[in-house]
Amino acid sequence: MRTARPVTKPAKQRKMLFQAPAHIRHKLFGASLSAELRATHGAKTFPVRSGDTVRIMRGDHKGFEGKITRVDTKKFRIYVEGLTREKVDGTTVFAPIHPSKVVITHLNLDDKWRKKVLERKKKLHKKVEEAAEKPARKPAEVVEIKEKVVEEKAVVEKKPRRKRKVTEKPVEEKTKPEETPKAKKPRAKRKTAKKTEGGA
């Protein structure tokens, strides 16, 4: 898959954001997991979904916790249960929140596909931890390993390649045939009608 070059112009960035396809929009809905969920699932972030319980970390509604009722993929906003604001005409509406401003405290795992994604992330996290725990090899050990490899290569003798028999072809000198100067043809004399004195 061809990766897109990073765009630096704000107008183009906004265009890419609002014209993004569904699979990219889904990734942009990622919110950070709480410390407890990080420990159990081995993931730092996860896309929010309706049914998840979230806590708002920034903005006017900081500290508010509730369930997500609706996810607006078109406007990149989520709506939390109980979080409303009053309009000028007196009606109350849900206050929109950007998913980056929240922390997921409880995951809705009704979907089997979502469980599989979390399991996959957990396996990856374990592999990374195991790799970090392994002690790094000392430079002397690395040198010894390299020497062993070189010795093993020297032991294995390679068969000599067969040489191709190249028959030398006699080089034919391309000589141009001797050019003889062409004899010039005499110009044909013009036939001129003899003028008669008397005239016809």
N, C-alpha and C positions, 0 to 999 in steps of 0.2 A: 504494500500500500504506500502510496506517495504521501509524504508528510508535507503539510502546508508550511510555508515560511512564516516566521513571526511578523505580525503587522504592527507598525509603530504609530500609524496615523489614527487618532481617536475616532474619526468618522468611519474608517474602515473597520475598526475594532467593534464599534457599535453595530455596524451592518452585519458583520460575521456573527455577532451575538444574537441579534434578533432574526436572522435568517438561518440559524443553526437547525440541523435536522434533529429528529426526536432522540436518537441514540446519544447525541452530544449534549442535548438539553438535559437528559437524565443525569449525566455526570456533573453538570453545573448545579444540580440540586443537592450536592454533597454537603453534609453537616458533620461536625466533629462529634465523636462518641464520648460519653462520660467516662471517668476513670475506671469505674466498675465494669462497664461494657468493653472497654479496651482490654482489660485483663482477661475477661472470659472469652471474647471473640478474636482477640489478636488483630484488631483493625483500628486505625485512627479515625478514619472518616467513612461515611456511608450515606447514600442518597436517601433523603427523607421520603416518607410515604404517609398517606392518610391512615390514621390509627396509631402512629408513633406518638409517644409522650415526649415533649421537648421543653427545655427551659431557656428563656430569652436571656442572652448575656450582655447585649448592648442596646442602647437607644432609650426612649422614654419609658418603655415597658420592661426595663431590666429587672430580672428576678421572677417574672411571671412564668408559671408552669401550667401546661395543659396539653390536651390531645389535639392533634392536627385533624381538622374537619375537611379541609379542601386544599388541593395543590393546583395552583394555576401555572401551567407550563408555558402559557403564552406570555405572561407578564413576569415570570420568574419570582413568584410570591407564594407564601403559604398562609393559611388562615387557621388560627388556634382557637379552640373552643373556650368561650368565656371572655375572649379579648375583643372588645367592641369599642367603637367610638361614635359619638353623636354628630350627625350632620346638621347643617344650618337649619333645615326645615324640621328638625326634631326626630327624624328617623335614626335608628341605630343600625350600624353596619359593622361587619368584621374588619378589624384593622389588618392590613397586609404587612407581612414580615418577610424579609429576605432570608433564605435558608442559611446563609453564612453567619447570621447573627444568633443562631440557636445552637444548643447542645442537646443531642438525643440522650434521654435518660432511660427510656424503655422502648424496645423495638417490637414492632408488630410482625410476628413470624408465622402468619397464617399461610403465606405463600411458600410452597416447597422450593421454588426456584431461588427465592431470597435466602433460604436456609443453605442451599448448595453454594451460593456465592460466599457466604460467611465461612463455611467449612473450608472452601478453597483458600480464602484469605488467612485462615488460621494455620493451615498447612504451610503456606508460604512464610508466615511469621516464625514458625518453629524452625524452618530451614535456615532462616536468616540468623536466628538466635544461636543455633548449633554452629554455624560458620563463625560467628563472633567469639564463641567460647573456645574454639580450637586455638592452641597457642601457635603463634607465628614462628616459622622456622628461622633458625639462626643463620647468618651468612656462611659460616663454616660448613653447616649441614648441606646447604644449597650447592656449595662448591664440590663437596664429596659426591653428591647425587649426579652432578654434571660430569664429573670425572668417570664415574661408573658407566654412564650412558656412552661416553666417548670410547671407553675400553670395549664395551659390548659391540659397538659399531665396527671397531677395528678387527675384532675376532671374526665377524661374519665377512667372509671374502666374497667379493662380487666376481661373477664370471666375466672374463674379458669379452668385450664386444667383438663380434666378427667384423673384420674390415672388408669393405666392399672392394671388389676388384674393378678398378677403373681402367678401362682400356683407352689409351690415349689415341685419339683420332688425329691423323695428320691434318695439320691446319692448311687448308687450301687458300693460297693467297689469291685474293680476288684482284685480278689485274684488269684494268680497263683496256679494251682493244684499242690498238693504236689508231688514233684519229688522223686520217689523211685529209689534208685540206682539199675541199671540194673545188673543182675547176668551175670558174664562172662561165655561165652560158652567155654567148654574145646576144646583145639585144637585137630583137627583130627590127628590121628597118621598116619605117613607115612607107606605105605605098601612097605616093602622091600622084595625082592625075596630072598629066602634062597639059600645060595650058596651050591651047591652039590659038594661033594668031588670028585666024579668020573668025573664030567663034562658031558655034553650031546654030 
